Amino acid sequence: ECLSPESQRMRIVGLTGGIACGKSTVVKAIERCGVPVIDCDKIARQVVTPGSPGLRDIVKHFGNDVLRDDGTLDRKGLGRIIFNDSD
């Protein structure tokens, strides 16, 4: 159920959770109420598309091993590097 216009005020809400816990369902309900949603997962993927400055910076720092054969970021591979680094 959406809030009535007179009870609405600016709020910032962060939605987190594990895989298949219902985040997408909650987002759809929020959007149906006319609330703007910023999807950080989408933004994170956009900033590392092939040819983007973000991906170039990642490759510059970690090397070509973080790229798949098609030039996209190997997110799991990058994660293994980052989360196995003791520094």
C-alpha positions in Angstrom: 0.0 0.0 0.0 1.3 3.4 -0.9 1.5 6.4 1.4 -1.0 9.1 0.9 0.5 12.3 -0.6 0.0 14.3 2.6 2.0 11.7 4.6 4.9 11.4 2.2 8.2 13.0 3.0 11.7 12.6 1.6 13.2 9.4 2.8 16.3 7.5 1.7 16.0 3.8 2.0 18.7 1.1 1.3 17.4 -2.3 0.3 19.8 -5.2 0.7 19.5 -8.9 1.0 20.7 -12.3 -0.3 19.9 -14.0 -3.6 16.2 -14.7 -4.1 15.1 -13.0 -0.9 12.5 -10.8 -2.6 14.4 -7.5 -3.3 13.1 -7.2 -6.9 9.5 -7.7 -5.6 9.9 -5.0 -3.0 11.5 -2.6 -5.6 8.5 -3.2 -8.0 6.1 -2.4 -5.2 8.0 0.8 -4.4 8.1 1.9 -8.0 4.4 1.3 -8.4 3.9 3.9 -5.7 5.9 6.4 -7.9 9.0 6.4 -5.8 12.2 6.8 -7.7 14.7 3.9 -7.3 18.4 3.9 -7.9 19.6 0.4 -8.7 23.3 0.3 -7.7 23.8 -3.1 -9.2 22.8 -1.7 -12.6 25.1 1.3 -12.1 28.0 -0.9 -11.1 27.7 -2.9 -14.3 27.3 0.2 -16.5 30.6 1.8 -15.2 32.6 -1.3 -16.2 31.3 -1.9 -19.7 34.0 -2.6 -22.3 35.8 0.6 -23.3 34.6 2.5 -20.2 37.1 4.5 -18.1 36.1 2.3 -15.1 37.0 -0.9 -16.7 40.2 0.6 -18.1 41.2 1.6 -14.5 40.5 -1.8 -13.2 42.6 -3.5 -15.9 45.3 -1.0 -15.4 45.5 -1.9 -11.7 44.8 -5.7 -11.8 45.9 -6.6 -15.3 44.2 -8.4 -18.2 43.5 -11.5 -16.1 40.3 -9.8 -14.9 38.9 -9.7 -18.4 36.8 -12.4 -20.1 37.5 -13.4 -23.7 34.8 -11.0 -24.9 36.4 -8.0 -23.2 33.9 -7.8 -20.3 34.9 -7.8 -16.7 35.2 -11.2 -15.0 33.5 -10.1 -11.8 34.1 -13.5 -10.1 37.7 -13.5 -11.1 38.2 -9.9 -9.8 36.5 -10.9 -6.6 38.9 -13.8 -6.1 41.8 -11.4 -6.5 40.4 -8.8 -4.2 39.1 -11.0 -1.4 42.2 -13.3 -1.3 44.6 -10.3 -1.0 45.9 -10.1 2.6 46.7 -6.5 2.2 
